[in-house]
Amino acid sequence: MSEEKAPDTADAPRVVTAPAHGRDDAALRASEVRYRRLFETAKDGILLLDADTGRITDVNPFLLEMLGYSHEELVGRALWEIGPVKDIQASQEAMRHLQDREYIRYENLPLETKSKERVHVEFVSNVYVVEGLRVIQCNVRDISARKLAEAEELIRACMNSRDLLEGKQAFLGKRKPKFQGR
């Protein structure tokens, strides 16, 4: 298979493999455009990293908007160099774990936006090979609304428990014991 540079339809550079089984160049370009649009319109954040360096090679618009960064502020930087995951030692350890096991998942990871706000996310990363290079794909789902709903439900449950306890205490306080010591 030979390699050829795909038409530059976006900021991110990419290399595509020539069509297999006789697919023509137009079909290859159409396929590339479909996958680029999938990446760009996804309603979850997607980060692509160089698996050897941990440096960001691409990021989709949804994640840029979620975190408040520009494409230029993220591409080329290591994941632990940006605001969302500034715990350098923990991030580097997670990167080593991901490089070794090729999969990592965090069900509730608090990220920090550029404006220092907290966003709760589910963070799933896996490693795969593209044309001989190891790539890390990080899928980032905003679960802030779910975490807020869970917190509100917990508060309601606590308030109901408090009300029940106060009601029980009031009831017991009004009753006179049947037997009293003399």
Sequence and secondary structure as in RCSB ss.txt:
>XXXX:A:sequence
MSEEKAPDTADAPRVVTAPAHGRDDAALRASEVRYRRLFETAKDGILLLDADTGRITDVNPFLLEMLGYSHEELV
GRALWEIGPVKDIQASQEAMRHLQDREYIRYENLPLETKSKERVHVEFVSNVYVVEGLRVIQCNVRDISARKLAE
AEELIRACMNSRDLLEGKQAFLGKRKPKFQGR
>XXXX:A:secstr
  EEE    SSS  EEE  STT  HHHHHHHHHHHHHHHHH SSEEEEEETTT BEEEE HHHHHHHT  HHHHT
TSBGGGSGGG  HHHHHHHHHHHHHHSEEEEEEEEEE TTS EEEEEEEEEEEEETTEEEEEEEEEE HHHHHHH
HHHHHHHHHHHHHHHHHHHHHHHHS  S    
